[in-house]
Amino acid sequence: MSTNESNFHFYQADSAEVLPDVTPAGSAKTNPTGSNTKQPDLWRSPQLQRPTNSAALPEDLEAIRLHWERRGRKYGLSPSASWVDETMLHHEGVILSRYLKEGDRVLDAGCANGYTTIQLARAKAIRITGVDYAPSMIDYANVNLGRAGRLTGSASFRVGNFLKLDFPDNYFDKVITKRCLINLGNADHQKTALLEAWRVLKPGGLFLISEVTEQTAANLNRLRRRLGLETMVPLWHNCYLDEPDFFSFAHNYFDIKQVRRFSSTYYVLTWALYPFFVRNGQRNYHNLVHRIGAHLPQVGDWGLQKLFVLQKPLG
Ligand SMILES: C[S@@+](CC[C@H](N)C(=O)[O-])C[C@H]1O[C@@H](n2cnc3c(N)ncnc32)[C@H](O)[C@@H]1O
C-alpha cells in the first residue's frame, strides 16, 4: 500500500488511505503483508453504537472509540487496522516476544484485530488475552485467530476497556500496551490505565509499554526541519505521553527497568533521510528501506516507538 508523503501526520490518517488488500494474520509469519485472502463481511449491517460491554468509558473518549470502531470495520482482518506501518508493527512484536516466557499469563491491552496478540501466541507458550473497546476489532481478531493455524501458546479476545479492566487483581505476569495509551485523550486517562495495569499485574510482573512520547516526536521533527522537511503533527485522536510527567507518576508504582530505543535508526531512515532524498515520493511501508531499517543497530533517540519496561515491585 502506498500513502503520499505529503500527508504530514505522524502515523498516516486513515481518511487519506486506500483500503489495502486484507490478510489473515495467520498467514503473515514471515511476511507481514502475506497473500490476499477474501475476508468475511462481518459488517453488512453496521451498528456503530454497539456497546463496549465495559463500564465507565468517559464521555470524552467516545469519539475516539467510534474512530477505532469504524477503522476496525474498514480494515477487517488486515494488520493495518491498527497501524499502516506493518513492517514496524511486526518488528515490535518480535522485540516484545523476548520479554515473555513459557507459562506467562499476558494481557494485550488495546489489541485491535489481534495481529500482535496472535504473533506472540505463535512465538511463545503463553496464555494471552487481547482486550479492545471496539467490538469490530474483537470480531475480526476472533476470525484472525480462527485462521491462525497452530499456535505455540493460546490466545483469546474480549471487548473491554483499559480504564476499567474486567480482571481480578494480581492476575497477569505481563501486561502489554502498544499505541493504546496515546489514544486515551489526556494524561489523566493515561495514568488511570497505568494504575489498572498495576492492579491486574502480579507482584514482580512486567508492564511493557511501546508508545510515542512528546519528546521523541519533537526530536524527530527537529531532525526533519534541519533537512528542510515539514513538521509532522499528531493525528487528532493521539495524545503523546509526556515522558517526564508520565514516568515520574509511574515511578510511584513501578520500578522502571529499561527504556529501549528499538526504532530510532528506522525512523531516521524512513521519516528523515528517505523523504529528504526521495521528495514527494510514495511511501511504501514494505520497501527495502523499511525492511532493512528495522534491523539495523540503534543510534540516537529519534524513533517514535520506544519500549518502556516497568516492573511491579515484589513487596
Ligand atoms: C493504534 S491501535 C494499536 C493496536 C495494537 N496495540 C497494535 O499495536 O497493533 C490502538 C487500539 O487501542 C484501542 N483502544 C483505545 N483505547 C482503548 C481503551 N480505553 N480500552 C480498550 N481499547 C482501547 C483501539 O480500539 C485500537 O484498537
The ligand as an ORCA input file, in Angstrom:
! r2SCAN-3c Opt
* xyz 0 1
  C      -3.177      2.314     17.480
  S      -4.176      0.915     17.834
  C      -2.919     -0.198     18.385
  C      -3.377     -1.620     18.388
  C      -2.363     -2.657     18.853
  N      -1.961     -2.454     20.231
  C      -1.166     -2.685     17.954
  O      -0.119     -2.180     18.307
  O      -1.292     -3.200     16.857
  C      -4.968      1.390     19.352
  C      -6.008      0.377     19.788
  O      -6.364      0.664     21.139
  C      -7.754      0.515     21.286
  N      -8.162      1.309     22.463
  C      -8.048      2.646     22.640
  N      -8.498      2.999     23.848
  C      -8.911      1.863     24.475
  C      -9.480      1.595     25.741
  N      -9.757      2.566     26.625
  N      -9.763      0.311     26.037
  C      -9.528     -0.675     25.164
  N      -9.011     -0.482     23.934
  C      -8.690      0.790     23.591
  C      -8.343      0.972     19.954
  O      -9.628      0.464     19.728
  C      -7.301      0.441     18.972
  O      -7.639     -0.829     18.509
*
